[in-house]
Amino acid sequence: RDTEASRAGVRGEDADPTVGLDGHALRTLDTAVLAAKDGHADTSIRYFESAQVDFGENGALLLVALAQLDALILLPDEPRIADWEQPARERFETLRAKPLLERLDEAVAARVTA
């Protein structure tokens, strides 16, 4: 994830009314990404969890899985999110999203060696 794009998202500059979300979940996800990049794992995890709830409540299950993938990539040393791999994998397999499955495999491999 691009840091400047995340900052713009937090400021609401990239709001897309066609997404069907109020923008809150997207800003929450961007905040989680920025917190992870700034080394604030606890804060990041709270925002990732909140984004997943918001996406799920809006039926955006792919976005839930993408948030899980982002967390697994950005927080490779964090054991509290290890169980996010399986639901993300199941969603990507259902969608036959091979590139996302490959990124997930890379993230999991990095977690093992981190």
Short mmCIF file of the C-alpha atoms (twelve columns), coordinates in Angstrom:
data_MODEL
# 
_entry.id   MODEL 
# 
loop_
_atom_site.group_PDB 
_atom_site.id 
_atom_site.type_symbol 
_atom_site.label_atom_id 
_atom_site.label_alt_id 
_atom_site.label_comp_id 
_atom_site.label_asym_id 
_atom_site.label_seq_id 
_atom_site.Cartn_x 
_atom_site.Cartn_y 
_atom_site.Cartn_z 
_atom_site.pdbx_PDB_model_num 
ATOM 1   C CA . ARG A 1   0.000   0.000   0.000  1 
ATOM 2   C CA . ASP A 2   1.213   3.447   -0.922 1 
ATOM 3   C CA . THR A 3   1.727   5.649   2.150  1 
ATOM 4   C CA . GLU A 4   0.611   8.871   0.460  1 
ATOM 5   C CA . ALA A 5   -2.521  7.191   -0.870 1 
ATOM 6   C CA . SER A 6   -3.277  6.013   2.675  1 
ATOM 7   C CA . ARG A 7   -2.771  9.519   4.036  1 
ATOM 8   C CA . ALA A 8   -5.125  10.906  1.376  1 
ATOM 9   C CA . GLY A 9   -7.645  8.217   2.301  1 
ATOM 10  C CA . VAL A 10  -7.532  9.153   5.971  1 
ATOM 11  C CA . ARG A 11  -8.179  12.780  5.003  1 
ATOM 12  C CA . GLY A 12  -11.133 11.606  2.885  1 
ATOM 13  C CA . GLU A 13  -9.607  12.905  -0.336 1 
ATOM 14  C CA . ASP A 14  -10.150 9.650   -2.200 1 
ATOM 15  C CA . ALA A 15  -13.767 9.073   -1.160 1 
ATOM 16  C CA . ASP A 16  -15.716 7.247   -3.836 1 
ATOM 17  C CA . PRO A 17  -19.480 7.505   -3.388 1 
ATOM 18  C CA . THR A 18  -20.009 4.634   -5.831 1 
ATOM 19  C CA . VAL A 19  -18.384 2.137   -3.459 1 
ATOM 20  C CA . GLY A 20  -21.528 1.913   -1.352 1 
ATOM 21  C CA . LEU A 21  -19.696 2.440   1.908  1 
ATOM 22  C CA . ASP A 22  -19.828 5.644   3.872  1 
ATOM 23  C CA . GLY A 23  -16.074 5.978   3.552  1 
ATOM 24  C CA . HIS A 24  -15.586 5.283   7.240  1 
ATOM 25  C CA . ALA A 25  -14.368 1.717   6.689  1 
ATOM 26  C CA . LEU A 26  -11.973 2.835   3.969  1 
ATOM 27  C CA . ARG A 27  -10.545 5.596   6.169  1 
ATOM 28  C CA . THR A 28  -10.271 3.112   9.031  1 
ATOM 29  C CA . LEU A 29  -8.307  0.742   6.801  1 
ATOM 30  C CA . ASP A 30  -5.989  3.551   5.695  1 
ATOM 31  C CA . THR A 31  -5.448  4.496   9.343  1 
ATOM 32  C CA . ALA A 32  -4.566  0.873   10.138 1 
ATOM 33  C CA . VAL A 33  -2.031  0.810   7.315  1 
ATOM 34  C CA . LEU A 34  -0.406  4.054   8.437  1 
ATOM 35  C CA . ALA A 35  -0.246  2.899   12.055 1 
ATOM 36  C CA . ALA A 36  1.437   -0.342  10.963 1 
ATOM 37  C CA . LYS A 37  3.946   1.542   8.828  1 
ATOM 38  C CA . ASP A 38  4.684   3.855   11.764 1 
ATOM 39  C CA . GLY A 39  5.355   0.874   14.035 1 
ATOM 40  C CA . HIS A 40  2.195   1.128   16.147 1 
ATOM 41  C CA . ALA A 41  1.057   -2.501  16.073 1 
ATOM 42  C CA . ASP A 42  -1.597  -2.250  18.806 1 
ATOM 43  C CA . THR A 43  -3.270  0.729   17.175 1 
ATOM 44  C CA . SER A 44  -2.973  -0.818  13.750 1 
ATOM 45  C CA . ILE A 45  -4.612  -4.060  14.836 1 
ATOM 46  C CA . ARG A 46  -7.516  -2.188  16.442 1 
ATOM 47  C CA . TYR A 47  -8.117  -0.281  13.204 1 
ATOM 48  C CA . PHE A 48  -7.746  -3.409  11.053 1 
ATOM 49  C CA . GLU A 49  -10.315 -5.155  13.268 1 
ATOM 50  C CA . SER A 50  -12.683 -2.201  13.038 1 
ATOM 51  C CA . ALA A 51  -12.336 -2.021  9.252  1 
ATOM 52  C CA . GLN A 52  -13.112 -5.736  8.959  1 
ATOM 53  C CA . VAL A 53  -16.277 -5.313  11.026 1 
ATOM 54  C CA . ASP A 54  -17.382 -2.307  8.966  1 
ATOM 55  C CA . PHE A 55  -16.689 -4.058  5.646  1 
ATOM 56  C CA . GLY A 56  -18.433 -7.212  6.847  1 
ATOM 57  C CA . GLU A 57  -21.514 -5.302  7.977  1 
ATOM 58  C CA . ASN A 58  -21.695 -3.779  4.498  1 
ATOM 59  C CA . GLY A 59  -21.340 -7.175  2.803  1 
ATOM 60  C CA . ALA A 60  -17.934 -6.271  1.388  1 
ATOM 61  C CA . LEU A 61  -16.351 -9.639  2.163  1 
ATOM 62  C CA . LEU A 62  -13.561 -9.250  -0.379 1 
ATOM 63  C CA . LEU A 63  -12.534 -6.041  1.385  1 
ATOM 64  C CA . VAL A 64  -12.499 -7.937  4.684  1 
ATOM 65  C CA . ALA A 65  -10.052 -10.420 3.151  1 
ATOM 66  C CA . LEU A 66  -7.955  -7.638  1.627  1 
ATOM 67  C CA . ALA A 67  -7.729  -5.938  5.023  1 
ATOM 68  C CA . GLN A 68  -6.590  -9.237  6.524  1 
ATOM 69  C CA . LEU A 69  -3.979  -9.598  3.786  1 
ATOM 70  C CA . ASP A 70  -2.716  -6.049  4.344  1 
ATOM 71  C CA . ALA A 71  -2.343  -6.747  8.064  1 
ATOM 72  C CA . LEU A 72  -0.482  -10.002 7.458  1 
ATOM 73  C CA . ILE A 73  1.903   -8.221  5.086  1 
ATOM 74  C CA . LEU A 74  2.457   -5.122  7.227  1 
ATOM 75  C CA . LEU A 75  2.659   -6.838  10.626 1 
ATOM 76  C CA . PRO A 76  4.730   -9.967  9.937  1 
ATOM 77  C CA . ASP A 77  5.870   -10.349 13.554 1 
ATOM 78  C CA . GLU A 78  2.428   -9.989  15.099 1 
ATOM 79  C CA . PRO A 79  1.065   -13.292 16.474 1 
ATOM 80  C CA . ARG A 80  -2.368  -11.808 17.295 1 
ATOM 81  C CA . ILE A 81  -3.356  -11.782 13.626 1 
ATOM 82  C CA . ALA A 82  -2.069  -15.218 12.605 1 
ATOM 83  C CA . ASP A 83  -5.613  -16.577 12.508 1 
ATOM 84  C CA . TRP A 84  -6.571  -14.031 9.826  1 
ATOM 85  C CA . GLU A 85  -4.795  -16.114 7.192  1 
ATOM 86  C CA . GLN A 86  -7.420  -18.849 6.902  1 
ATOM 87  C CA . PRO A 87  -10.534 -16.704 6.314  1 
ATOM 88  C CA . ALA A 88  -8.623  -14.589 3.787  1 
ATOM 89  C CA . ARG A 89  -7.422  -17.738 2.019  1 
ATOM 90  C CA . GLU A 90  -10.947 -19.167 1.893  1 
ATOM 91  C CA . ARG A 91  -12.338 -15.957 0.389  1 
ATOM 92  C CA . PHE A 92  -9.558  -15.741 -2.226 1 
ATOM 93  C CA . GLU A 93  -9.990  -19.431 -3.119 1 
ATOM 94  C CA . THR A 94  -13.745 -18.966 -3.529 1 
ATOM 95  C CA . LEU A 95  -13.057 -16.102 -5.922 1 
ATOM 96  C CA . ARG A 96  -10.254 -18.029 -7.661 1 
ATOM 97  C CA . ALA A 97  -8.096  -14.964 -7.067 1 
ATOM 98  C CA . LYS A 98  -4.734  -16.537 -7.815 1 
ATOM 99  C CA . PRO A 99  -2.698  -13.288 -7.551 1 
ATOM 100 C CA . LEU A 100 -4.161  -12.608 -4.105 1 
ATOM 101 C CA . LEU A 101 -3.490  -16.185 -3.014 1 
ATOM 102 C CA . GLU A 102 0.112   -15.769 -4.165 1 
ATOM 103 C CA . ARG A 103 0.458   -12.558 -2.146 1 
ATOM 104 C CA . LEU A 104 -1.055  -14.320 0.861  1 
ATOM 105 C CA . ASP A 105 1.423   -17.198 0.484  1 
ATOM 106 C CA . GLU A 106 4.277   -14.670 0.350  1 
ATOM 107 C CA . ALA A 107 2.971   -12.913 3.460  1 
ATOM 108 C CA . VAL A 108 2.680   -16.192 5.359  1 
ATOM 109 C CA . ALA A 109 6.180   -17.246 4.301  1 
ATOM 110 C CA . ALA A 110 7.535   -13.888 5.500  1 
ATOM 111 C CA . ARG A 111 5.739   -14.377 8.811  1 
ATOM 112 C CA . VAL A 112 7.403   -17.770 9.281  1 
ATOM 113 C CA . THR A 113 10.860  -16.341 8.684  1 
ATOM 114 C CA . ALA A 114 10.310  -13.073 10.559 1 
# 
